[in-house]
Amino acid sequence: MAHGLLQGKKGIIFGPLDENSLAWKIAEKAKEEGATFTITNAPVAIRMGKVKQLSEQLDAPLITADATKMDDLEKLFNESMEKLGGKVDFVLHSVGMSPNVRKEKPYTDLNHDFFLKTLDISAVSFHKVLQTAKKLDAINEWGSVVALTYIAAERAFPGYNDMAEAKATLEAIARNFGYYYGSDKNVRINTISQSPTKTTAGTGIKGFDEFYDYADKMAPLGNADGESCADFCITLFSDYTRMITMQNIHHDGGFSSVGVSQEIVEMFAEKKGKNKDE
Ligand SMILES: NC(=O)c1ccc[n+]([C@@H]2O[C@H](COP(=O)([O-])OP(=O)(O)OC[C@H]3O[C@@H](n4cnc5c(N)ncnc54)[C@H](O)[C@@H]3O)[C@@H](O)[C@H]2O)c1
């Protein structure tokens, strides 16, 4: 049920690839809540993915941009302001890719050129987006910027590989840029630390299915799905969260606060042939 939370707001949404993408679901909800926005992705994603379909479906202009290229980002912000008729109120950064993960390089034997690429695409791009927006004064006062992250930024998750460093950097950029953008223009910047979700980027991680199930059994509410991530993201874009900035907010059904769950204990007990009350 829509509530008109983004009525009259304008935005830019990075990263919808197909209907499983978190950005795809966020774009659909933003439309339902009354926002107008442009959507963007890298040239290869626009050729291979279904982004054009989403653009038509939501009547949201599609602007190609590689999030690591400053010229592309400048063009994206300028064209977005032109097409939307003014500055934007929200920006979603939903961008991530690791060539080391793609090529199945183990963490202890990384290709360091790939590592730098991972950092550039998945983290530094966020700084580039914010720097471009600030330089062009493209975000309205009290605007809201959100990037998507994962708890492997804070704790070791074998298989998440060099994306863990990228997410730690991404979260630090939200905090540090949030200070400057907040002081100068009241623009707020946060990251959402989302449960494992079955998307192209998510399922590319080694052992994804197993840690998806593990997180689901650990979290008292179970894993947060893409729909609920979209709902939460809309509240962060709305005026109801005006005083939240520089935060990394866990959206994970409680996973990050649990040491061990009863379900996991029982799984081990069962393995040892013990019954429930022993
Ligand atoms: N799926 C999960 O389990 C999960 C959990 C927590 C956080 N996240 C984060 O959510 C975000 C979105 O990922 P997703 O799971 O929806 O997967 P996804 O594969 O649908 O989205 C990743 C997007 O990044 C885009 N991208 C890659 N390189 C780019 C570049 N150079 N320029 C512009 N765009 C580029 C891709 O084209 C794709 O659209 C990522 O930051 C991811 O790390 C995902």
The ligand as an SDF file (V2000), in Angstrom:
LIG
                    3D

 44 48  0  0  0  0  0  0  0  0999 V2000
   22.4780   -9.2740   -2.8420 N   0  0  0  0  0  0  0  0  0  0  0  0
   22.9830   -9.2350   -1.6280 C   0  0  0  0  0  0  0  0  0  0  0  0
   23.0600  -10.2510   -0.9260 O   0  0  0  0  0  0  0  0  0  0  0  0
   23.4380   -7.9270   -1.0620 C   0  0  0  0  0  0  0  0  0  0  0  0
   23.5320   -7.7750    0.3470 C   0  0  0  0  0  0  0  0  0  0  0  0
   23.9970   -6.5600    0.8510 C   0  0  0  0  0  0  0  0  0  0  0  0
   24.3640   -5.5340   -0.0230 C   0  0  0  0  0  0  0  0  0  0  0  0
   24.2670   -5.7190   -1.3780 N   0  0  0  0  0  0  0  0  0  0  0  0
   24.6830   -4.6140   -2.2710 C   0  0  0  0  0  0  0  0  0  0  0  0
   23.5700   -4.1370   -2.9810 O   0  0  0  0  0  0  0  0  0  0  0  0
   24.0460   -3.4680   -4.1550 C   0  0  0  0  0  0  0  0  0  0  0  0
   23.2350   -3.9480   -5.3540 C   0  0  0  0  0  0  0  0  0  0  0  0
   23.5050   -5.2920   -5.6420 O   0  0  0  0  0  0  0  0  0  0  0  0
   22.3930   -6.3710   -5.9990 P   0  0  0  0  0  0  0  0  0  0  0  0
   22.5120   -7.4420   -4.9950 O   0  0  0  0  0  0  0  0  0  0  0  0
   21.0970   -5.7180   -6.2400 O   0  0  0  0  0  0  0  0  0  0  0  0
   22.9700   -7.0090   -7.3460 O   0  0  0  0  0  0  0  0  0  0  0  0
   22.9070   -6.5410   -8.8840 P   0  0  0  0  0  0  0  0  0  0  0  0
   23.9190   -7.3790   -9.5760 O   0  0  0  0  0  0  0  0  0  0  0  0
   21.5300   -6.5990   -9.3700 O   0  0  0  0  0  0  0  0  0  0  0  0
   23.3890   -5.0060   -8.8470 O   0  0  0  0  0  0  0  0  0  0  0  0
   24.7400   -4.5810   -8.9300 C   0  0  0  0  0  0  0  0  0  0  0  0
   24.7530   -3.4480   -9.9410 C   0  0  0  0  0  0  0  0  0  0  0  0
   26.0310   -2.8020  -10.0070 O   0  0  0  0  0  0  0  0  0  0  0  0
   26.1440   -2.3550  -11.3470 C   0  0  0  0  0  0  0  0  0  0  0  0
   27.5170   -1.9600  -11.7090 N   0  0  0  0  0  0  0  0  0  0  0  0
   28.6330   -2.7650  -11.7170 C   0  0  0  0  0  0  0  0  0  0  0  0
   29.6840   -2.0470  -12.1640 N   0  0  0  0  0  0  0  0  0  0  0  0
   29.2310   -0.7840  -12.4210 C   0  0  0  0  0  0  0  0  0  0  0  0
   29.8380    0.4150  -12.8820 C   0  0  0  0  0  0  0  0  0  0  0  0
   31.1560    0.4700  -13.1880 N   0  0  0  0  0  0  0  0  0  0  0  0
   29.0780    1.5210  -13.0480 N   0  0  0  0  0  0  0  0  0  0  0  0
   27.7570    1.5090  -12.7490 C   0  0  0  0  0  0  0  0  0  0  0  0
   27.1170    0.4020  -12.2920 N   0  0  0  0  0  0  0  0  0  0  0  0
   27.8520   -0.7290  -12.1330 C   0  0  0  0  0  0  0  0  0  0  0  0
   25.7010   -3.5990  -12.1270 C   0  0  0  0  0  0  0  0  0  0  0  0
   25.4870   -3.3480  -13.4940 O   0  0  0  0  0  0  0  0  0  0  0  0
   24.4420   -3.9760  -11.3650 C   0  0  0  0  0  0  0  0  0  0  0  0
   23.3060   -3.3080  -11.8860 O   0  0  0  0  0  0  0  0  0  0  0  0
   25.5410   -3.7920   -4.2480 C   0  0  0  0  0  0  0  0  0  0  0  0
   26.2850   -2.7170   -3.7080 O   0  0  0  0  0  0  0  0  0  0  0  0
   25.6660   -5.0120   -3.3610 C   0  0  0  0  0  0  0  0  0  0  0  0
   26.9650   -5.2050   -2.8720 O   0  0  0  0  0  0  0  0  0  0  0  0
   23.7940   -6.8760   -1.9070 C   0  0  0  0  0  0  0  0  0  0  0  0
  1  2  1  0
  2  3  2  0
  2  4  1  0
  4  5  1  0
  4 44  2  0
  5  6  2  0
  6  7  1  0
  7  8  2  0
  8  9  1  0
  8 44  1  0
  9 10  1  0
  9 42  1  0
 10 11  1  0
 11 12  1  0
 11 40  1  0
 12 13  1  0
 13 14  1  0
 14 15  2  0
 14 16  1  0
 14 17  1  0
 17 18  1  0
 18 19  2  0
 18 20  1  0
 18 21  1  0
 21 22  1  0
 22 23  1  0
 23 24  1  0
 23 38  1  0
 24 25  1  0
 25 26  1  0
 25 36  1  0
 26 27  1  0
 26 35  1  0
 27 28  2  0
 28 29  1  0
 29 30  1  0
 29 35  2  0
 30 31  1  0
 30 32  2  0
 32 33  1  0
 33 34  2  0
 34 35  1  0
 36 37  1  0
 36 38  1  0
 38 39  1  0
 40 41  1  0
 40 42  1  0
 42 43  1  0
M  CHG  2   8   1  16  -1
M  END
$$$$
